[in-house]
Amino acid sequence: MVRFLVGLFIFILLIVQAETLKAANQREGFEKDFQIVNHPQEFIPKWSGNELRASSSRIFQSNQGRNATKALAVQPISTFDGKVFIRLNPNMYENPKIQFWARAVRNGSGTRPALVFYSFEKSLENDPTNWFRLGSENEFANEDQEFRKFEILLPEELSAEPEIFLKLEIRFGSGTGSCARFLMDDFEFGDIEEDLEAPKIIRVRGYDNKTIELSFSEKLDPVFSQIQLNYLLGEKEPESAILRQDSLAYLSFKDTLDHRGLYDLRVRQIADLEGNFLEDSLVNFTFFDPTNIPYKTLVINELMPAPRDGNDLPNLEYIELLHIGDYPVRVEGVQLSNSRNTTTLGNFWLEPDSYTILAPTNQANQFLPFGSVIPVSSWPTLLNSGDRVQLSDRNGKEIDQVSYTTASWKGTEFSGGGYSLEVVNPFLRCDQSSFLLASRSSFRGTPGQENSVFDLSPDLVKPELLAFEFLNEQTLVLTFSEPLQNLYFPNFLSFQEIIEIDSVGINSDEVTLFFQNPFPENNPGTLKIHGFQDCSGNELEEIEIKILRPSEAEIGDVVINEVLFNSRTGSPKFVELVNATNRYLDLRGWKLANLDAQGRVNQVRAISDRSLVIPPKAQLAISTDTVQLKFDYPLSAMGLFHQINTLPSYPIAGGTVVLLAPSDELAESFRYIESLHHPLLRDTKGVSLERISLQTPASVIANWHSASGSMGYATPGMKNSQLIEEEFLGNIIQIDPEVFDPEGSNGNTFTSIRYELNEPGWVGTFRIYDMAGRIVAILAQNEILGTSGLYSWTGTNSNGGRVRTGYYILVADLFDLNGNVRQIKKTIIIAERL
């Protein structure tokens, strides 16, 4: 029994192997280019002819084959009969026979048919003795015919031969004038099974918004399949029916079809090439327009802007697409663009949940081992330093976009190491640019497969409003803490005041409001915001904020207020500006600079290219490290700070701070030297110079003084410790403060002596006396005075030494050219500790 079963198994195995090893039929569709050689050399494998031509004469390759393919053509003339020799191997088949399609094509106006004869021979040494004619005498008359199928049976005595030759002779027929041209296509030799099965509809789907594609199980008759009457969509007959690739029928309708609409399609009288007719059929289907590719259904899932030779992946740029929609899409006409170029994709279908790789046409085949590939001509070369890649549909509407910079790789070892940039969660319906990560794959990229950084972990953090700025009088930009979905309803934004919003745009983490009319300047409005969602669907909590459009700062509105040029070791320098007005000002476009050795503006540094608002009377400290600056001066940590990449050079020994308006016009400059510091300071490192009066020009030396020690020796972003109020009490001379400690135990380390005169032309001398009547210091000696001015006294004598604690008298002697003389005395108290 066991032997029987083993024998049976071997017998079955031999049968299976025999079926597997059964030779494939010898087929020829004449699609490969003919070699222009004559018998016995073969113009294609196993085929030779007596005179091959590259032109449309003798024996040649024609473009008039079946279904717009190529064919073998023979043109007999009075001096030429075509002879074709075909090498066959009968012993490889059980019941071999020959089948091919042939027809005549009109050649001129003659009446001569092409006469086709055939013969079988074991060798080519002797001329054939037995010729058989194919069809009747007028089978291939000089007229344009349709292709017909012909069969030739192999003589039984030749069926076991290892090799024989089929000889065809196409002769110049009788009649007048020119002779018909003979065409042959789709030749087949071997075990040909007769086709008795009717074609079947295997798929119905949309092709565009007015066209349906029908896929059949086999090649169709090109006549019946292109008759519009054979198709009915509901009650509508197609405007056209076109057969392509032998088995695909395209039905085009006058009206646009309903996307996701349910349809009934009736099909009848469709035949295959053997004349088998499809039974009348009714197909129910849902129509999807595959060219309708909604936003974020085709995702830019991976980018390789900077490939590197030596890695496992091809040294080529590529872009991976992931189709996350619910129906197949066709990307023909979709535009792929970057910051410099735009190209159009070819005809390619993408199934839901499928990946495909876009790569340059001439090298795209290198990615075939990784998955499906769409070759892209005119490839938009991706910039290594940063770029924006966008997919748009054939109407220019955005499907997806991703922007990247070198920072997207989060490390030079990745940006320069041939790593791709991958999307973490492709299902988020918003801009993915800020979520890109360098690939973690050992291949440094994952083309055609799930990303190595793929993560669907939920985001539970709600978005927050970070800032707002006006781009112009009718455009406001709100910046949020994370990218938002491109979803907006009118009630998401509303002003309590009558301010009409014309339109709203969402781009990543920014929402842009466009107003119908200019937004009032320096007139606050209350904006209520809610409803916006981040990529994960977390909704912004309802908030109300005061929106104010600042005025553009003009020269004189903003001045230099404080400078730290000798910072502590490891700490930053800073320049402080102050808004001298009662309006909110925008510092966009303003600049800091210095002067070179020739006194020319040098080392210009932009303060901000975006809106930078400074409130009325507020101070703004500008530095390269605001965190460290707050740490160094904790008493000023609640002030206003702004960080820039670099400051102009401000040397310790001395230099010039230059403030430039957006037009590059000089707004103000301050020339400083180290000796401007208080003479009693032993170490000026970390001590700033503060402006005493905003009304007095920055060029007046007495208008600058060392910051108070009680405030940490600098007040970045805060009111100056040495500032005097601008209100003048009406006296000709005003002292502020009247009591001070030069050591700086509390408050000012100097006193300001301001004067105000009702007319110019006065000359003045300002002296400080002690209680014994001795001159302690001379502040001015016969100086021509303006209508207003300022002097300061640091509590030191003419030799720079600190005076004793006690009472001192300021004596101001004034006279003019008309002989008017005035002497004014004011008391000043030097205190030990305050």
ZIHU-V435475 format. One line per field, one symbol per residue. ss: DSSP state (A for helix, B for strand, O for the rest). phi: phi as a letter, one per 40 degrees, with the letter a starting at -180 (. if undefined). Layout:
# ZIHU-V435475
ss=???
phi=???
This chain:
# ZIHU-V435475
ss=OAAAAAAAAAAAAAAAAAAAAOOOOBBBOOOOOOOOOOOOOOOBOOBBBOOBOOOOOBBBBBOOOAAAOOBBBBBOBOOBOBBBBBBBOAAAOOOOBBBBBBBBBOOOOOOBOBBBBBBBBOOOOOOOOOOBBOOOOOOOOOOOOOOBBBBBBOOAAAOOOOOBBBBBBBBBOOOOOOBOBBBBBBBBBBOOOOOOOOOOBBBBBBBBOOBBBBBBOOOBOOOAAAOAAABBBOOBOOOBBBBBOOOBBBBBOOOOOOOOBBBBBBBOOOBBOOOOBOOOBBBBBBBOOOOOOOOOOBBBBBBBOOOOOOOOOOOOOBBBBBBOOOOOBBOOOOBBBOOOOBBBOOOOBBOOOBBBBBBBAAAAAAAAAAOOBBBBOOOOOOOOOBBBBBBBOOOOOBBBBBBBBAAAAOOAAAAOOOOOBBOOOOOOOBOOAAAOBBOOOOOOOOOOOOOOOOOOOOOOOOOOBBBBBBBBOOBBBBBBOOOBBOOOOAAABBBOOOOOBBBBBBBOOBBBBBBOOOOOBOOOBBBBBOOOBBOOOOBOOOBBBBBOBOBBOOBOOBBBBBBBOOOOOOOOOBBBBBBOOOOOBBOOOOBBBBBOOOOOBBBBBBOOOOOOBBOOOOBBBBBOOAAAAAAAOAAAOOOBBBBOOOOOOOOOOBBBBBBBOOOOOBBBBBBBBAAAOOOOOOOOOOOOBBBOOOOOOOOOAAABBBOOAAAOOOOOOOOOOOOOOOOOOOOOBBBBOOBBOOOOOOOOOOBBBBBBOOOOOOBBBBBBBBOOOOBBBBBBBBBBOOOBBBBBBOOBOOOOOBOOOBBBBBBBBBBOOOOOBBBBBBBBBBOOOO
phi=.ccccccccccccccccccccdccccbabgccccccbbdccccadgbaacacbcccafbacbcbccfgbcacbbbcbcbabcbbbbcbbcccbcbcabaabaabbcbgbcbccccbbbabacabcbccbbbbccgccbdbccacbccbcbbbccddcbcbccabbcbbbbbccchbgcbccbbbafcabicccccbcccbcbabacbacbbbbbbbcacbcccccbcdccbabgbbcccabbcbfgbbbbbbbccccccgccbbbbbafbbcccgcbccdbbbcaccbccccbcdgcbbccabbcbcbchcccdcacabbbbcbcbacbbcdgcbbabcbbbbbcccacbcdgbbabcaddcbccccdcbicbbcbcfdcdcccciabbbbbcccgcccaaababccccficcccbbgccbbccbccccaccdcbcbccbcccgibcgadcccdabdccbcccbccaaaccacbbbbbbbcacbccbabdccbabcccbcccabbbbfcbbbbbccbdcdcfbcbbbbbagcbcccgcccccbbbcbbcccccbdgcbbcbabbbbccdgbccabbbbccbcbcbbcdgcababbcccgccafcbccacbcbcbcdgcbbcbacacccccccbccbccccbabbcacccbccciabcbbbcdcgcccaabcbbccccdccccbccgbccbccbcccdccccccbacccccbggabcgbdccbcbcccbchccbbbaccbabdcgcagcbabbbbbabcachcbbbbbbbcccgcccabcabfccbccaaabbbcgbcccgcccccicbbcbbbbabccgcbbbbbbcbbcbcab
